[in-house]
Amino acid sequence: MKLFDVYPLYNVTPVKAEGITLTDDKGETYLDFYGGHAVISIGHSHPHYVDRLKEQLEQMAFYSNSIKNPLQEELSQKLEALSGCVDYQLFLCNSGAEANENALKLASFHTGKAGVIAFRNSFHGRTSAAVAATDNPKINAPINRQHQVDFVALNDLTAFEQLISRSNHCAVILEALQGVGGLDEPTSEFYQFVAKKCREHNVVLIADEVQSGFGRTGKFFAFQHHGIQPDIISMAKGMGNGFPVGGILIHNDLQPSFGMLGTTFGGNHMACTASLAVLEVIEKENLIANAAKMEAYFKEKAEKVPQVQKVKGRGLMLGLEFEDEVGELRKRLIYNQHIFTGGSANKKLLRFLPALNITSNDIDLFFERLKNEL
Ligand SMILES: Cc1ncc(COP(=O)(O)O)c(C=O)c1O
């Protein structure tokens, strides 16, 4: 049987990974400055993560959400403590798209409305409502286009106000720092205006922190740079360091009822353990502060590279914009320099999404190898 051929592949087969080092089937090593698309938050095969998961696997891997699972309670307590989001409830699922799908559905239940406001260049996943709120017609099939989504440009206060005044929207969904779109971020003033208008019009504000959450931008969540409080916060990627886990934090103003949301796999024992292990390492190794510190070091080095037109992003969700497209450069970086980097919808942006425990030496290596190809 052939694999359904939807992914263009690099010709590399990693078989082992530790920290930021990947080893392929020929014994060649590569440095991972991409984290499998911002997923690897605490480094590959972190010993605490491996021990925790092994222990849990020997104990019990899975049971459905029809029994008590104290690991879910433990995870919600730890999340509250580390994120500082104190007035929220936790619902667990398995991926970023699923988190946003549940967030949008909940907003629709809560308000009785169906319209969504999303932003230009957004990416929220590939499922029904999540992909409809994604500003990319190519990945929206006719079935997805049935959703009512209005797109507005970041920082366009007037257009946003006109839209939200129509009173047909259940939710506004935003990425505090856009990921796939190319690291664009509006002003705090804009976000505060959006939050205020959502409150006035009883529209649910959803922060999609699937990529930017779990410390990646130098705060636990990226919206925390802007002084806003969303009603729902969606999470995934860095949450499990590679184990599939997602979730939403739901403000206490939104009340649950039995059967309103549900999932077979979401919040299972292995997923909760993976996420607890990630949070324990983030806390013990002070990784959020490290992300902020490494941002400063990276930006300082980037400014000295003459070919770099612009440095974008925050924490360890960073990008270098060049005059030309970076597709070929990324290939050369993998095959000649053995470093993995990321791309985005902005074809001139080379993205840097490493584990949050990288060091200044790792950043030095990145720039050395990058310069070899410029
Ligand atoms: C901001 C954002 N939201 C949602 C998603 C979708 O997540 P997943 O691929 O886990 O469904 C992504 C994935 O890149 C993302 O960057």
Ligand as a Chemical Component Dictionary entry (heavy atoms), coordinates in Angstrom:
data_LIG
# 
_chem_comp.id                   LIG 
_chem_comp.type                 NON-POLYMER 
_chem_comp.pdbx_formal_charge   0 
_chem_comp.three_letter_code    LIG 
# 
loop_
_chem_comp_atom.comp_id 
_chem_comp_atom.atom_id 
_chem_comp_atom.alt_atom_id 
_chem_comp_atom.type_symbol 
_chem_comp_atom.charge 
_chem_comp_atom.model_Cartn_x 
_chem_comp_atom.model_Cartn_y 
_chem_comp_atom.model_Cartn_z 
_chem_comp_atom.pdbx_ordinal 
LIG C1 C1 C 0 -1.367 28.562 15.457 1  
LIG C2 C2 C 0 -1.741 27.158 15.046 2  
LIG N1 N1 N 0 -2.976 26.706 15.300 3  
LIG C3 C3 C 0 -3.349 25.454 14.971 4  
LIG C4 C4 C 0 -2.482 24.590 14.350 5  
LIG C5 C5 C 0 -2.920 23.196 13.990 6  
LIG O1 O1 O 0 -2.346 22.280 14.858 7  
LIG P1 P1 P 0 -2.339 20.722 14.487 8  
LIG O2 O2 O 0 -1.444 20.546 13.309 9  
LIG O3 O3 O 0 -1.839 20.061 15.747 10 
LIG O4 O4 O 0 -3.742 20.336 14.190 11 
LIG C6 C6 C 0 -1.183 25.032 14.049 12 
LIG C7 C7 C 0 -0.227 24.141 13.356 13 
LIG O5 O5 O 0 0.751  24.546 12.785 14 
LIG C8 C8 C 0 -0.797 26.341 14.402 15 
LIG O6 O6 O 0 0.432  26.818 14.138 16 
# 
loop_
_chem_comp_bond.comp_id 
_chem_comp_bond.atom_id_1 
_chem_comp_bond.atom_id_2 
_chem_comp_bond.value_order 
_chem_comp_bond.pdbx_ordinal 
LIG C1 C2 SING 1  
LIG C2 N1 SING 2  
LIG C2 C8 DOUB 3  
LIG N1 C3 DOUB 4  
LIG C3 C4 SING 5  
LIG C4 C5 SING 6  
LIG C4 C6 DOUB 7  
LIG C5 O1 SING 8  
LIG O1 P1 SING 9  
LIG P1 O2 DOUB 10 
LIG P1 O3 SING 11 
LIG P1 O4 SING 12 
LIG C6 C7 SING 13 
LIG C6 C8 SING 14 
LIG C7 O5 DOUB 15 
LIG C8 O6 SING 16 
# 
